Amino acid sequence: MDPAPLSLAQRAGHACAVCDKRWPRPTERIGDLPDGAPVLVCVECAGPCG
Ligand SMILES: [Zn+2]
């Protein structure tokens, strides 16, 4: 994924990569950054189909 649009908190996995919500913590992995860090989104953004 392209890390450019992501904030530092989003890149660090502290905030949802879609809606920027920090609580509850994003837990759904949707991809990886070029440096290997996981891109996380919250359950609502991941959707029932993941
Ligand atoms: Zn979200």
mmCIF file of the protein (N, C-alpha, C, O) and its ligand, coordinates in Angstrom:
data_MODEL
# 
_entry.id   MODEL 
# 
loop_
_entity.id 
_entity.type 
_entity.pdbx_number_of_molecules 
1 polymer     1 
2 non-polymer 1 
# 
_entity_poly.entity_id                      1 
_entity_poly.type                           'polypeptide(L)' 
_entity_poly.nstd_linkage                   no 
_entity_poly.nstd_monomer                   no 
_entity_poly.pdbx_seq_one_letter_code       MDPAPLSLAQRAGHACAVCDKRWPRPTERIGDLPDGAPVLVCVECAGPCG 
_entity_poly.pdbx_seq_one_letter_code_can   MDPAPLSLAQRAGHACAVCDKRWPRPTERIGDLPDGAPVLVCVECAGPCG 
_entity_poly.pdbx_strand_id                 A 
# 
loop_
_entity_poly_seq.entity_id 
_entity_poly_seq.num 
_entity_poly_seq.mon_id 
_entity_poly_seq.hetero 
1 1  MET n 
1 2  ASP n 
1 3  PRO n 
1 4  ALA n 
1 5  PRO n 
1 6  LEU n 
1 7  SER n 
1 8  LEU n 
1 9  ALA n 
1 10 GLN n 
1 11 ARG n 
1 12 ALA n 
1 13 GLY n 
1 14 HIS n 
1 15 ALA n 
1 16 CYS n 
1 17 ALA n 
1 18 VAL n 
1 19 CYS n 
1 20 ASP n 
1 21 LYS n 
1 22 ARG n 
1 23 TRP n 
1 24 PRO n 
1 25 ARG n 
1 26 PRO n 
1 27 THR n 
1 28 GLU n 
1 29 ARG n 
1 30 ILE n 
1 31 GLY n 
1 32 ASP n 
1 33 LEU n 
1 34 PRO n 
1 35 ASP n 
1 36 GLY n 
1 37 ALA n 
1 38 PRO n 
1 39 VAL n 
1 40 LEU n 
1 41 VAL n 
1 42 CYS n 
1 43 VAL n 
1 44 GLU n 
1 45 CYS n 
1 46 ALA n 
1 47 GLY n 
1 48 PRO n 
1 49 CYS n 
1 50 GLY n 
# 
loop_
_struct_asym.id 
_struct_asym.entity_id 
A 1 
B 2 
# 
loop_
_chem_comp.id 
_chem_comp.type 
_chem_comp.mon_nstd_flag 
ALA 'L-peptide linking' y 
ARG 'L-peptide linking' y 
ASP 'L-peptide linking' y 
CYS 'L-peptide linking' y 
GLN 'L-peptide linking' y 
GLU 'L-peptide linking' y 
GLY 'peptide linking'   y 
HIS 'L-peptide linking' y 
ILE 'L-peptide linking' y 
LEU 'L-peptide linking' y 
LYS 'L-peptide linking' y 
MET 'L-peptide linking' y 
PRO 'L-peptide linking' y 
SER 'L-peptide linking' y 
THR 'L-peptide linking' y 
TRP 'L-peptide linking' y 
VAL 'L-peptide linking' y 
ZN  non-polymer         . 
# 
_pdbx_entity_nonpoly.entity_id   2 
_pdbx_entity_nonpoly.name        ? 
_pdbx_entity_nonpoly.comp_id     ZN 
# 
_pdbx_nonpoly_scheme.asym_id         B 
_pdbx_nonpoly_scheme.entity_id       2 
_pdbx_nonpoly_scheme.mon_id          ZN 
_pdbx_nonpoly_scheme.ndb_seq_num     1 
_pdbx_nonpoly_scheme.pdb_seq_num     101 
_pdbx_nonpoly_scheme.auth_seq_num    101 
_pdbx_nonpoly_scheme.pdb_mon_id      ZN 
_pdbx_nonpoly_scheme.auth_mon_id     ZN 
_pdbx_nonpoly_scheme.pdb_strand_id   A 
_pdbx_nonpoly_scheme.pdb_ins_code    . 
# 
loop_
_atom_site.group_PDB 
_atom_site.id 
_atom_site.type_symbol 
_atom_site.label_atom_id 
_atom_site.label_alt_id 
_atom_site.label_comp_id 
_atom_site.label_asym_id 
_atom_site.label_entity_id 
_atom_site.label_seq_id 
_atom_site.pdbx_PDB_ins_code 
_atom_site.Cartn_x 
_atom_site.Cartn_y 
_atom_site.Cartn_z 
_atom_site.occupancy 
_atom_site.B_iso_or_equiv 
_atom_site.pdbx_formal_charge 
_atom_site.auth_seq_id 
_atom_site.auth_comp_id 
_atom_site.auth_asym_id 
_atom_site.auth_atom_id 
_atom_site.pdbx_PDB_model_num 
ATOM   1   N  N  . MET A 1 1  ? 0.831   -1.203  0.000  1.00 0.00 ? 1   MET A N  1 
ATOM   2   C  CA . MET A 1 1  ? 0.000   0.000   0.000  1.00 0.00 ? 1   MET A CA 1 
ATOM   3   C  C  . MET A 1 1  ? 0.863   1.248   0.000  1.00 0.00 ? 1   MET A C  1 
ATOM   4   O  O  . MET A 1 1  ? 2.010   1.233   0.446  1.00 0.00 ? 1   MET A O  1 
ATOM   5   N  N  . ASP A 1 2  ? 0.287   2.333   -0.511 1.00 0.00 ? 2   ASP A N  1 
ATOM   6   C  CA . ASP A 1 2  ? 0.991   3.612   -0.530 1.00 0.00 ? 2   ASP A CA 1 
ATOM   7   C  C  . ASP A 1 2  ? 0.849   4.292   0.833  1.00 0.00 ? 2   ASP A C  1 
ATOM   8   O  O  . ASP A 1 2  ? -0.268  4.606   1.244  1.00 0.00 ? 2   ASP A O  1 
ATOM   9   N  N  . PRO A 1 3  ? 1.945   4.524   1.533  1.00 0.00 ? 3   PRO A N  1 
ATOM   10  C  CA . PRO A 1 3  ? 1.851   5.098   2.874  1.00 0.00 ? 3   PRO A CA 1 
ATOM   11  C  C  . PRO A 1 3  ? 1.619   6.598   2.892  1.00 0.00 ? 3   PRO A C  1 
ATOM   12  O  O  . PRO A 1 3  ? 1.364   7.157   3.959  1.00 0.00 ? 3   PRO A O  1 
ATOM   13  N  N  . ALA A 1 4  ? 1.697   7.264   1.762  1.00 0.00 ? 4   ALA A N  1 
ATOM   14  C  CA . ALA A 1 4  ? 1.619   8.725   1.737  1.00 0.00 ? 4   ALA A CA 1 
ATOM   15  C  C  . ALA A 1 4  ? 0.362   9.301   2.397  1.00 0.00 ? 4   ALA A C  1 
ATOM   16  O  O  . ALA A 1 4  ? 0.472   10.259  3.163  1.00 0.00 ? 4   ALA A O  1 
ATOM   17  N  N  . PRO A 1 5  ? -0.838  8.745   2.125  1.00 0.00 ? 5   PRO A N  1 
ATOM   18  C  CA . PRO A 1 5  ? -2.035  9.356   2.717  1.00 0.00 ? 5   PRO A CA 1 
ATOM   19  C  C  . PRO A 1 5  ? -2.210  9.038   4.192  1.00 0.00 ? 5   PRO A C  1 
ATOM   20  O  O  . PRO A 1 5  ? -3.106  9.593   4.829  1.00 0.00 ? 5   PRO A O  1 
ATOM   21  N  N  . LEU A 1 6  ? -1.404  8.184   4.745  1.00 0.00 ? 6   LEU A N  1 
ATOM   22  C  CA . LEU A 1 6  ? -1.601  7.756   6.122  1.00 0.00 ? 6   LEU A CA 1 
ATOM   23  C  C  . LEU A 1 6  ? -0.872  8.663   7.099  1.00 0.00 ? 6   LEU A C  1 
ATOM   24  O  O  . LEU A 1 6  ? 0.245   9.113   6.841  1.00 0.00 ? 6   LEU A O  1 
ATOM   25  N  N  . SER A 1 7  ? -1.529  8.922   8.230  1.00 0.00 ? 7   SER A N  1 
ATOM   26  C  CA . SER A 1 7  ? -0.888  9.695   9.278  1.00 0.00 ? 7   SER A CA 1 
ATOM   27  C  C  . SER A 1 7  ? 0.121   8.815   10.014 1.00 0.00 ? 7   SER A C  1 
ATOM   28  O  O  . SER A 1 7  ? 0.163   7.599   9.828  1.00 0.00 ? 7   SER A O  1 
ATOM   29  N  N  . LEU A 1 8  ? 0.920   9.452   10.842 1.00 0.00 ? 8   LEU A N  1 
ATOM   30  C  CA . LEU A 1 8  ? 1.887   8.683   11.612 1.00 0.00 ? 8   LEU A CA 1 
ATOM   31  C  C  . LEU A 1 8  ? 1.192   7.668   12.501 1.00 0.00 ? 8   LEU A C  1 
ATOM   32  O  O  . LEU A 1 8  ? 1.647   6.532   12.634 1.00 0.00 ? 8   LEU A O  1 
ATOM   33  N  N  . ALA A 1 9  ? 0.084   8.082   13.111 1.00 0.00 ? 9   ALA A N  1 
ATOM   34  C  CA . ALA A 1 9  ? -0.649  7.165   13.982 1.00 0.00 ? 9   ALA A CA 1 
ATOM   35  C  C  . ALA A 1 9  ? -1.198  5.991   13.188 1.00 0.00 ? 9   ALA A C  1 
ATOM   36  O  O  . ALA A 1 9  ? -1.198  4.852   13.656 1.00 0.00 ? 9   ALA A O  1 
ATOM   37  N  N  . GLN A 1 10 ? -1.667  6.285   11.976 1.00 0.00 ? 10  GLN A N  1 
ATOM   38  C  CA . GLN A 1 10 ? -2.190  5.216   11.139 1.00 0.00 ? 10  GLN A CA 1 
ATOM   39  C  C  . GLN A 1 10 ? -1.077  4.268   10.712 1.00 0.00 ? 10  GLN A C  1 
ATOM   40  O  O  . GLN A 1 10 ? -1.258  3.051   10.703 1.00 0.00 ? 10  GLN A O  1 
ATOM   41  N  N  . ARG A 1 11 ? 0.069   4.830   10.361 1.00 0.00 ? 11  ARG A N  1 
ATOM   42  C  CA . ARG A 1 11 ? 1.193   3.984   9.951  1.00 0.00 ? 11  ARG A CA 1 
ATOM   43  C  C  . ARG A 1 11 ? 1.686   3.129   11.103 1.00 0.00 ? 11  ARG A C  1 
ATOM   44  O  O  . ARG A 1 11 ? 2.156   2.009   10.904 1.00 0.00 ? 11  ARG A O  1 
ATOM   45  N  N  . ALA A 1 12 ? 1.576   3.671   12.323 1.00 0.00 ? 12  ALA A N  1 
ATOM   46  C  CA . ALA A 1 12 ? 2.067   2.937   13.489 1.00 0.00 ? 12  ALA A CA 1 
ATOM   47  C  C  . ALA A 1 12 ? 1.046   1.932   13.994 1.00 0.00 ? 12  ALA A C  1 
ATOM   48  O  O  . ALA A 1 12 ? 1.322   1.182   14.930 1.00 0.00 ? 12  ALA A O  1 
ATOM   49  N  N  . GLY A 1 13 ? -0.149  1.912   13.373 1.00 0.00 ? 13  GLY A N  1 
ATOM   50  C  CA . GLY A 1 13 ? -1.165  0.969   13.802 1.00 0.00 ? 13  GLY A CA 1 
ATOM   51  C  C  . GLY A 1 13 ? -1.959  1.453   14.998 1.00 0.00 ? 13  GLY A C  1 
ATOM   52  O  O  . GLY A 1 13 ? -2.678  0.677   15.626 1.00 0.00 ? 13  GLY A O  1 
ATOM   53  N  N  . HIS A 1 14 ? -1.829  2.753   15.320 1.00 0.00 ? 14  HIS A N  1 
ATOM   54  C  CA . HIS A 1 14 ? -2.559  3.286   16.463 1.00 0.00 ? 14  HIS A CA 1 
ATOM   55  C  C  . HIS A 1 14 ? -3.928  3.803   16.077 1.00 0.00 ? 14  HIS A C  1 
ATOM   56  O  O  . HIS A 1 14 ? -4.778  4.004   16.944 1.00 0.00 ? 14  HIS A O  1 
ATOM   57  N  N  . ALA A 1 15 ? -4.161  4.025   14.784 1.00 0.00 ? 15  ALA A N  1 
ATOM   58  C  CA . ALA A 1 15 ? -5.440  4.554   14.327 1.00 0.00 ? 15  ALA A CA 1 
ATOM   59  C  C  . ALA A 1 15 ? -5.881  3.808   13.073 1.00 0.00 ? 15  ALA A C  1 
ATOM   60  O  O  . ALA A 1 15 ? -5.060  3.323   12.295 1.00 0.00 ? 15  ALA A O  1 
ATOM   61  N  N  . CYS A 1 16 ? -7.207  3.729   12.896 1.00 0.00 ? 16  CYS A N  1 
ATOM   62  C  CA . CYS A 1 16 ? -7.751  3.085   11.707 1.00 0.00 ? 16  CYS A CA 1 
ATOM   63  C  C  . CYS A 1 16 ? -7.266  3.808   10.453 1.00 0.00 ? 16  CYS A C  1 
ATOM   64  O  O  . CYS A 1 16 ? -7.301  5.037   10.397 1.00 0.00 ? 16  CYS A O  1 
ATOM   65  N  N  . ALA A 1 17 ? -6.816  3.063   9.453  1.00 0.00 ? 17  ALA A N  1 
ATOM   66  C  CA . ALA A 1 17 ? -6.270  3.660   8.242  1.00 0.00 ? 17  ALA A CA 1 
ATOM   67  C  C  . ALA A 1 17 ? -7.357  4.268   7.365  1.00 0.00 ? 17  ALA A C  1 
ATOM   68  O  O  . ALA A 1 17 ? -7.054  5.014   6.434  1.00 0.00 ? 17  ALA A O  1 
ATOM   69  N  N  . VAL A 1 18 ? -8.630  3.955   7.653  1.00 0.00 ? 18  VAL A N  1 
ATOM   70  C  CA . VAL A 1 18 ? -9.728  4.484   6.848  1.00 0.00 ? 18  VAL A CA 1 
ATOM   71  C  C  . VAL A 1 18 ? -10.393 5.675   7.536  1.00 0.00 ? 18  VAL A C  1 
ATOM   72  O  O  . VAL A 1 18 ? -10.528 6.738   6.932  1.00 0.00 ? 18  VAL A O  1 
ATOM   73  N  N  . CYS A 1 19 ? -10.810 5.509   8.793  1.00 0.00 ? 19  CYS A N  1 
ATOM   74  C  CA . CYS A 1 19 ? -11.596 6.553   9.468  1.00 0.00 ? 19  CYS A CA 1 
ATOM   75  C  C  . CYS A 1 19 ? -10.807 7.268   10.561 1.00 0.00 ? 19  CYS A C  1 
ATOM   76  O  O  . CYS A 1 19 ? -11.319 8.207   11.169 1.00 0.00 ? 19  CYS A O  1 
ATOM   77  N  N  . ASP A 1 20 ? -9.569  6.843   10.821 1.00 0.00 ? 20  ASP A N  1 
ATOM   78  C  CA . ASP A 1 20 ? -8.687  7.495   11.784 1.00 0.00 ? 20  ASP A CA 1 
ATOM   79  C  C  . ASP A 1 20 ? -9.160  7.351   13.234 1.00 0.00 ? 20  ASP A C  1 
ATOM   80  O  O  . ASP A 1 20 ? -8.667  8.050   14.120 1.00 0.00 ? 20  ASP A O  1 
ATOM   81  N  N  . LYS A 1 21 ? -10.113 6.447   13.478 1.00 0.00 ? 21  LYS A N  1 
ATOM   82  C  CA . LYS A 1 21 ? -10.573 6.224   14.844 1.00 0.00 ? 21  LYS A CA 1 
ATOM   83  C  C  . LYS A 1 21 ? -9.516  5.447   15.615 1.00 0.00 ? 21  LYS A C  1 
ATOM   84  O  O  . LYS A 1 21 ? -8.942  4.479   15.118 1.00 0.00 ? 21  LYS A O  1 
ATOM   85  N  N  . ARG A 1 22 ? -9.274  5.895   16.840 1.00 0.00 ? 22  ARG A N  1 
ATOM   86  C  CA . ARG A 1 22 ? -8.206  5.271   17.637 1.00 0.00 ? 22  ARG A CA 1 
ATOM   87  C  C  . ARG A 1 22 ? -8.729  4.326   18.699 1.00 0.00 ? 22  ARG A C  1 
ATOM   88  O  O  . ARG A 1 22 ? -7.963  3.557   19.281 1.00 0.00 ? 22  ARG A O  1 
ATOM   89  N  N  . TRP A 1 23 ? -10.033 4.377   18.958 1.00 0.00 ? 23  TRP A N  1 
ATOM   90  C  CA . TRP A 1 23 ? -10.587 3.454   19.945 1.00 0.00 ? 23  TRP A CA 1 
ATOM   91  C  C  . TRP A 1 23 ? -11.941 2.991   19.505 1.00 0.00 ? 23  TRP A C  1 
ATOM   92  O  O  . TRP A 1 23 ? -12.753 3.851   19.164 1.00 0.00 ? 23  TRP A O  1 
ATOM   93  N  N  . PRO A 1 24 ? -12.271 1.728   19.476 1.00 0.00 ? 24  PRO A N  1 
ATOM   94  C  CA . PRO A 1 24 ? -11.311 0.669   19.816 1.00 0.00 ? 24  PRO A CA 1 
ATOM   95  C  C  . PRO A 1 24 ? -10.169 0.577   18.809 1.00 0.00 ? 24  PRO A C  1 
ATOM   96  O  O  . PRO A 1 24 ? -10.304 0.990   17.658 1.00 0.00 ? 24  PRO A O  1 
ATOM   97  N  N  . ARG A 1 25 ? -9.078  0.045   19.250 1.00 0.00 ? 25  ARG A N  1 
ATOM   98  C  CA . ARG A 1 25 ? -7.900  -0.067  18.393 1.00 0.00 ? 25  ARG A CA 1 
ATOM   99  C  C  . ARG A 1 25 ? -8.233  -0.847  17.128 1.00 0.00 ? 25  ARG A C  1 
ATOM   100 O  O  . ARG A 1 25 ? -8.966  -1.834  17.183 1.00 0.00 ? 25  ARG A O  1 
ATOM   101 N  N  . PRO A 1 26 ? -7.696  -0.407  15.980 1.00 0.00 ? 26  PRO A N  1 
ATOM   102 C  CA . PRO A 1 26 ? -7.906  -1.167  14.744 1.00 0.00 ? 26  PRO A CA 1 
ATOM   103 C  C  . PRO A 1 26 ? -7.242  -2.537  14.845 1.00 0.00 ? 26  PRO A C  1 
ATOM   104 O  O  . PRO A 1 26 ? -6.110  -2.669  15.312 1.00 0.00 ? 26  PRO A O  1 
ATOM   105 N  N  . THR A 1 27 ? -7.959  -3.526  14.405 1.00 0.00 ? 27  THR A N  1 
ATOM   106 C  CA . THR A 1 27 ? -7.451  -4.894  14.557 1.00 0.00 ? 27  THR A CA 1 
ATOM   107 C  C  . THR A 1 27 ? -7.421  -5.671  13.250 1.00 0.00 ? 27  THR A C  1 
ATOM   108 O  O  . THR A 1 27 ? -6.831  -6.748  13.168 1.00 0.00 ? 27  THR A O  1 
ATOM   109 N  N  . GLU A 1 28 ? -8.073  -5.105  12.212 1.00 0.00 ? 28  GLU A N  1 
ATOM   110 C  CA . GLU A 1 28 ? -8.175  -5.855  10.963 1.00 0.00 ? 28  GLU A CA 1 
ATOM   111 C  C  . GLU A 1 28 ? -7.046  -5.453  10.024 1.00 0.00 ? 28  GLU A C  1 
ATOM   112 O  O  . GLU A 1 28 ? -6.920  -4.283  9.663  1.00 0.00 ? 28  GLU A O  1 
ATOM   113 N  N  . ARG A 1 29 ? -6.234  -6.414  9.635  1.00 0.00 ? 29  ARG A N  1 
ATOM   114 C  CA . ARG A 1 29 ? -5.094  -6.125  8.767  1.00 0.00 ? 29  ARG A CA 1 
ATOM   115 C  C  . ARG A 1 29 ? -5.548  -6.151  7.307  1.00 0.00 ? 29  ARG A C  1 
ATOM   116 O  O  . ARG A 1 29 ? -6.077  -7.157  6.836  1.00 0.00 ? 29  ARG A O  1 
ATOM   117 N  N  . ILE A 1 30 ? -5.339  -5.036  6.589  1.00 0.00 ? 30  ILE A N  1 
ATOM   118 C  CA . ILE A 1 30 ? -5.784  -4.970  5.193  1.00 0.00 ? 30  ILE A CA 1 
ATOM   119 C  C  . ILE A 1 30 ? -4.609  -4.948  4.232  1.00 0.00 ? 30  ILE A C  1 
ATOM   120 O  O  . ILE A 1 30 ? -4.801  -5.006  3.017  1.00 0.00 ? 30  ILE A O  1 
ATOM   121 N  N  . GLY A 1 31 ? -3.400  -4.865  4.759  1.00 0.00 ? 31  GLY A N  1 
ATOM   122 C  CA . GLY A 1 31 ? -2.245  -4.832  3.867  1.00 0.00 ? 31  GLY A CA 1 
ATOM   123 C  C  . GLY A 1 31 ? -0.988  -4.494  4.639  1.00 0.00 ? 31  GLY A C  1 
ATOM   124 O  O  . GLY A 1 31 ? -0.984  -4.456  5.869  1.00 0.00 ? 31  GLY A O  1 
ATOM   125 N  N  . ASP A 1 32 ? 0.076   -4.250  3.897  1.00 0.00 ? 32  ASP A N  1 
ATOM   126 C  CA . ASP A 1 32 ? 1.342   -3.930  4.529  1.00 0.00 ? 32  ASP A CA 1 
ATOM   127 C  C  . ASP A 1 32 ? 1.961   -2.706  3.861  1.00 0.00 ? 32  ASP A C  1 
ATOM   128 O  O  . ASP A 1 32 ? 1.759   -2.464  2.671  1.00 0.00 ? 32  ASP A O  1 
ATOM   129 N  N  . LEU A 1 33 ? 2.716   -1.940  4.645  1.00 0.00 ? 33  LEU A N  1 
ATOM   130 C  CA . LEU A 1 33 ? 3.481   -0.840  4.083  1.00 0.00 ? 33  LEU A CA 1 
ATOM   131 C  C  . LEU A 1 33 ? 4.783   -1.378  3.495  1.00 0.00 ? 33  LEU A C  1 
ATOM   132 O  O  . LEU A 1 33 ? 5.192   -2.500  3.793  1.00 0.00 ? 33  LEU A O  1 
ATOM   133 N  N  . PRO A 1 34 ? 5.434   -0.560  2.652  1.00 0.00 ? 34  PRO A N  1 
ATOM   134 C  CA . PRO A 1 34 ? 6.696   -1.010  2.050  1.00 0.00 ? 34  PRO A CA 1 
ATOM   135 C  C  . PRO A 1 34 ? 7.743   -1.417  3.086  1.00 0.00 ? 34  PRO A C  1 
ATOM   136 O  O  . PRO A 1 34 ? 8.617   -2.233  2.795  1.00 0.00 ? 34  PRO A O  1 
ATOM   137 N  N  . ASP A 1 35 ? 7.659   -0.856  4.287  1.00 0.00 ? 35  ASP A N  1 
ATOM   138 C  CA . ASP A 1 35 ? 8.638   -1.217  5.315  1.00 0.00 ? 35  ASP A CA 1 
ATOM   139 C  C  . ASP A 1 35 ? 8.218   -2.435  6.120  1.00 0.00 ? 35  ASP A C  1 
ATOM   140 O  O  . ASP A 1 35 ? 8.898   -2.831  7.067  1.00 0.00 ? 35  ASP A O  1 
ATOM   141 N  N  . GLY A 1 36 ? 7.077   -3.034  5.731  1.00 0.00 ? 36  GLY A N  1 
ATOM   142 C  CA . GLY A 1 36 ? 6.654   -4.267  6.369  1.00 0.00 ? 36  GLY A CA 1 
ATOM   143 C  C  . GLY A 1 36 ? 5.683   -4.084  7.515  1.00 0.00 ? 36  GLY A C  1 
ATOM   144 O  O  . GLY A 1 36 ? 5.194   -5.068  8.070  1.00 0.00 ? 36  GLY A O  1 
ATOM   145 N  N  . ALA A 1 37 ? 5.389   -2.828  7.889  1.00 0.00 ? 37  ALA A N  1 
ATOM   146 C  CA . ALA A 1 37 ? 4.441   -2.595  8.966  1.00 0.00 ? 37  ALA A CA 1 
ATOM   147 C  C  . ALA A 1 37 ? 3.022   -2.893  8.480  1.00 0.00 ? 37  ALA A C  1 
ATOM   148 O  O  . ALA A 1 37 ? 2.676   -2.560  7.346  1.00 0.00 ? 37  ALA A O  1 
ATOM   149 N  N  . PRO A 1 38 ? 2.208   -3.512  9.317  1.00 0.00 ? 38  PRO A N  1 
ATOM   150 C  CA . PRO A 1 38 ? 0.838   -3.821  8.905  1.00 0.00 ? 38  PRO A CA 1 
ATOM   151 C  C  . PRO A 1 38 ? -0.030  -2.569  8.847  1.00 0.00 ? 38  PRO A C  1 
ATOM   152 O  O  . PRO A 1 38 ? 0.127   -1.652  9.654  1.00 0.00 ? 38  PRO A O  1 
ATOM   153 N  N  . VAL A 1 39 ? -0.958  -2.543  7.872  1.00 0.00 ? 39  VAL A N  1 
ATOM   154 C  CA . VAL A 1 39 ? -1.948  -1.470  7.786  1.00 0.00 ? 39  VAL A CA 1 
ATOM   155 C  C  . VAL A 1 39 ? -3.227  -2.005  8.424  1.00 0.00 ? 39  VAL A C  1 
ATOM   156 O  O  . VAL A 1 39 ? -3.794  -2.999  7.970  1.00 0.00 ? 39  VAL A O  1 
ATOM   157 N  N  . LEU A 1 40 ? -3.674  -1.327  9.486  1.00 0.00 ? 40  LEU A N  1 
ATOM   158 C  CA . LEU A 1 40 ? -4.805  -1.811  10.263 1.00 0.00 ? 40  LEU A CA 1 
ATOM   159 C  C  . LEU A 1 40 ? -6.007  -0.901  10.109 1.00 0.00 ? 40  LEU A C  1 
ATOM   160 O  O  . LEU A 1 40 ? -5.872  0.321   10.035 1.00 0.00 ? 40  LEU A O  1 
ATOM   161 N  N  . VAL A 1 41 ? -7.203  -1.516  10.061 1.00 0.00 ? 41  VAL A N  1 
ATOM   162 C  CA . VAL A 1 41 ? -8.448  -0.758  10.089 1.00 0.00 ? 41  VAL A CA 1 
ATOM   163 C  C  . VAL A 1 41 ? -9.336  -1.338  11.178 1.00 0.00 ? 41  VAL A C  1 
ATOM   164 O  O  . VAL A 1 41 ? -9.130  -2.463  11.634 1.00 0.00 ? 41  VAL A O  1 
ATOM   165 N  N  . CYS A 1 42 ? -10.348 -0.537  11.596 1.00 0.00 ? 42  CYS A N  1 
ATOM   166 C  CA . CYS A 1 42 ? -11.259 -1.029  12.617 1.00 0.00 ? 42  CYS A CA 1 
ATOM   167 C  C  . CYS A 1 42 ? -12.245 -2.026  11.991 1.00 0.00 ? 42  CYS A C  1 
ATOM   168 O  O  . CYS A 1 42 ? -12.349 -2.134  10.770 1.00 0.00 ? 42  CYS A O  1 
ATOM   169 N  N  . VAL A 1 43 ? -12.951 -2.737  12.842 1.00 0.00 ? 43  VAL A N  1 
ATOM   170 C  CA . VAL A 1 43 ? -13.867 -3.773  12.376 1.00 0.00 ? 43  VAL A CA 1 
ATOM   171 C  C  . VAL A 1 43 ? -14.956 -3.177  11.491 1.00 0.00 ? 43  VAL A C  1 
ATOM   172 O  O  . VAL A 1 43 ? -15.356 -3.785  10.498 1.00 0.00 ? 43  VAL A O  1 
ATOM   173 N  N  . GLU A 1 44 ? -15.438 -1.982  11.851 1.00 0.00 ? 44  GLU A N  1 
ATOM   174 C  CA . GLU A 1 44 ? -16.488 -1.348  11.063 1.00 0.00 ? 44  GLU A CA 1 
ATOM   175 C  C  . GLU A 1 44 ? -16.023 -1.071  9.638  1.00 0.00 ? 44  GLU A C  1 
ATOM   176 O  O  . GLU A 1 44 ? -16.776 -1.274  8.685  1.00 0.00 ? 44  GLU A O  1 
ATOM   177 N  N  . CYS A 1 45 ? -14.786 -0.609  9.492  1.00 0.00 ? 45  CYS A N  1 
ATOM   178 C  CA . CYS A 1 45 ? -14.267 -0.287  8.165  1.00 0.00 ? 45  CYS A CA 1 
ATOM   179 C  C  . CYS A 1 45 ? -13.910 -1.556  7.387  1.00 0.00 ? 45  CYS A C  1 
ATOM   180 O  O  . CYS A 1 45 ? -14.009 -1.586  6.161  1.00 0.00 ? 45  CYS A O  1 
ATOM   181 N  N  . ALA A 1 46 ? -13.500 -2.588  8.099  1.00 0.00 ? 46  ALA A N  1 
ATOM   182 C  CA . ALA A 1 46 ? -13.153 -3.833  7.421  1.00 0.00 ? 46  ALA A CA 1 
ATOM   183 C  C  . ALA A 1 46 ? -14.408 -4.500  6.867  1.00 0.00 ? 46  ALA A C  1 
ATOM   184 O  O  . ALA A 1 46 ? -14.354 -5.167  5.834  1.00 0.00 ? 46  ALA A O  1 
ATOM   185 N  N  . GLY A 1 47 ? -15.532 -4.322  7.547  1.00 0.00 ? 47  GLY A N  1 
ATOM   186 C  CA . GLY A 1 47 ? -16.780 -4.899  7.084  1.00 0.00 ? 47  GLY A CA 1 
ATOM   187 C  C  . GLY A 1 47 ? -16.906 -6.362  7.451  1.00 0.00 ? 47  GLY A C  1 
ATOM   188 O  O  . GLY A 1 47 ? -15.926 -7.004  7.830  1.00 0.00 ? 47  GLY A O  1 
ATOM   189 N  N  . PRO A 1 48 ? -18.125 -6.893  7.336  1.00 0.00 ? 48  PRO A N  1 
ATOM   190 C  CA . PRO A 1 48 ? -18.378 -8.275  7.754  1.00 0.00 ? 48  PRO A CA 1 
ATOM   191 C  C  . PRO A 1 48 ? -17.641 -9.292  6.895  1.00 0.00 ? 48  PRO A C  1 
ATOM   192 O  O  . PRO A 1 48 ? -17.433 -10.430 7.315  1.00 0.00 ? 48  PRO A O  1 
ATOM   193 N  N  . CYS A 1 49 ? -17.247 -8.887  5.698  1.00 0.00 ? 49  CYS A N  1 
ATOM   194 C  CA . CYS A 1 49 ? -16.549 -9.823  4.814  1.00 0.00 ? 49  CYS A CA 1 
ATOM   195 C  C  . CYS A 1 49 ? -15.034 -9.667  4.926  1.00 0.00 ? 49  CYS A C  1 
ATOM   196 O  O  . CYS A 1 49 ? -14.288 -10.368 4.242  1.00 0.00 ? 49  CYS A O  1 
ATOM   197 N  N  . GLY A 1 50 ? -14.573 -8.747  5.789  1.00 0.00 ? 50  GLY A N  1 
ATOM   198 C  CA . GLY A 1 50 ? -13.156 -8.614  6.037  1.00 0.00 ? 50  GLY A CA 1 
ATOM   199 C  C  . GLY A 1 50 ? -12.454 -7.882  4.956  1.00 0.00 ? 50  GLY A C  1 
ATOM   200 O  O  . GLY A 1 50 ? -11.240 -7.690  5.028  1.00 0.00 ? 50  GLY A O  1 
HETATM 201 ZN ZN . ZN  B 2 .  ? -12.313 2.655   10.742 1.00 0.00 2 101 ZN  A ZN 1 
# 
